[in-house]
Amino acid sequence: MTIPNQLTLLRLLLIPVFIVVFYLPYSHSNIFACVIFILAAITDILDGYYARKLNQISSLGVFLDPVADKLMVAIVLVLLVQKNPEIYLAIPAAIIIGREIAVSALREWMAELGTRSEIAVSNLGKIKTIIQMVALGFLVYEESFIGLPVYLIGIILMYIAVFLTLISMFQYLILALPKLKK
C-alpha cells in the first residue's frame, strides 16, 4: 500500500466523517466540517504529489483517486443544496455533478478504445478543481470571517468553477470528437 494510495483511502474515509459532522446539531459544526473538507482536499494534493515524486503511480491509485475526488465533491454539493435548496446553488451543483459523470463516462469509453491518454486531465481542469474546492470550503464554512462574506465569495467562486467546468468539458469533448464520429 503506497503513500499516495493511503492518502486516497484516507480521503474516502473522511467522507462519512464529513457527513456526520455536517449534520451535527451544534453551533460551529460547520467549522469542523470545513476543516475535514480541507483535510480531504489536502490529501488530494498530496497523493498526486507523492505519486509523482516517489514514482508510486499505481493502477489502484489511478482508479481510486478520481473516484474519491468525485464522491467528495458530489456529496458536499448534495448536502449544501439539501441544507439550502435555492436555485442559485442547485443549478451549479447539477452542472458540476453532471459534468463529472459525463467526463468520467467519456474517459471510460476512451479507455476501452485504448485512447484514454488523449483526454488526460488538463491544466484548466486542475485550475477548475482548485477553485471548486475553495468554493466548497467557503460554502461549508458559511459564516462571515473578519467581515468577509464567506458564503457569498463561495457562491461567486462556485460560478467561476461552473464556467471552467463547462469549458473543460467541451475541451474534452472536442478532443474525443474524432473517436465519437466513428
Beta strands, then each sheet from edge to edge (+ up, - down):
end
